Amino acid sequence: MTTLSRKFRFTQRELDRLPPCPADANSKSYECSDSDVIGLRISVNKAGRKFWFWRYTFEGRKRAARIGEYPATDLASARKRASEMRAMLDMGKDVQAEKDGLKKMPTFQEFAEQEYLPLSKMTKRSHKDDLHRIKHLMKHLAHRKLSEITTREVQGIINGMAQTHSHATANLVLALISRMMKLATIWGIIEKNPCYGIQKFKLRPMPVKTLKPAEIARLFQSLDEDVHYYGAQAIKLMLLTGLRRNEALRAKWSQIDFDNGVMHLPETKAGKHQHVVISAEARAVLDNLQSKGKSQWLFPGKCRNDEIPVFSVDACMRRSLERAGLPPMRVHDCRHVYASLLAQNGVSLYVIQSCLRHQSPQMTMVYAHLCDDARRDANRVIDRLVGQAVSAVSIEPLVAPIQEI
């Protein structure tokens, strides 16, 4: 072949006869044009491989759209695709726009690391939880373009998680990816959230943990015997105040107002400044802490420079329950025991909601079944009022009798 560009009517016979691009040629390949379909080209490289292209001009810019490789894509298919592209061009559409958009489309990993996680770090107190949950998604979606992720694909990932993890964990991962995709649509990166319409798993309500006063007494005695002094005292404080784990373990002495009998919580789960009333028993725990006047933390960790507080009390909780002969409990169940005791002793759900600092009454309703005594008292009030009315000696008629004329 003497030239690197030729134009002729393509036939299968002529295409099969095209030789490889000369090894000593300056370019990597040469092209031939079809005289029947304007713009249809076939490129032949030095290895003899042949590729279809359709060359066109859009808004003054010369462009090339790849169709496929010959002979896997035969001549008839290449001409049909070129004609379809020509029709799109006549309608004012750039046939390469979709491919260009896909090239610019970030992968899930790129979007997570460059867009979502920096925002999460600035705006969410649960940023570390996002980091942990995204690892589950990276296993499946790391190199997938955002626009290529489908609803069925996300549903499959969540269904798979439900087989290896709890339904609650699967729901949290679904909420995370749904939030990420919603932001991608808001920012104009993708057009549709593939998580739309995927239902969360229904969760069975966990039984509320409760302990009898005698069991709590055994637990307190067992805590006093544990080797983890600060861990044991932290569990006591949680049982007496209903504090969450991190609210107790990360508490500082500067938060304690002994004069007014309150503990200030500058950073709560709700993100608001709140406070907890300190009872006499809770104050006794605080007064006897060895860290008082020696550390910034109520429950300092083992770090010598006093930088960090106690990190975990799970092992202390497990050992103390076993010694006390009590069933297993989570550390968070201390909060449930606190609320259960209030409910069982006639404290209203409204007050319990305030003590637990719940944002919604629905969160406190899990303790409603423990308020039977208060309900019985209320029914006794009805019994007394109705009984008095029914047994009244004289009852005034509701309507005066009609006088006869």
Secondary structure, 3 states (H helix, E strand, C coil): CCCCEEEECCCHHHHHCCCCCCCCCCCCEEEEEECCCCCEEEEEECCCCEEEEEEEEECCEEEEEEEEEECCCCHHHHHHHHHHHHHHHHCCCCCCHHHHHHHHCCEHHHHHHHHHHHHHHHHCCCHHHHHHHHHHHHHHHCCCEHHHCCHHHHHHHHHHHHHHCCHHHHHHHHHHHHHHHHHHHHCCCCCCCCCCCCCCCCCCCCCCCCCCHHHHHHHHHHHHCCCCHHHHHHHHHHHHHCCCHHHHHCCEHHHEECCCCEEEECCCCCCCCEEEECCHHHHHHHHCCCCCCCCCECCECCCCCCCCECCCCHHHHHHHHHHCCCCCCCCCHHHHHHHHHHHHCCCCHHHHHHHHCCCCHHHHHHHHHHCHHHHHHHHHHHHHHHHHHHCCCCCCCCCCCCCCC
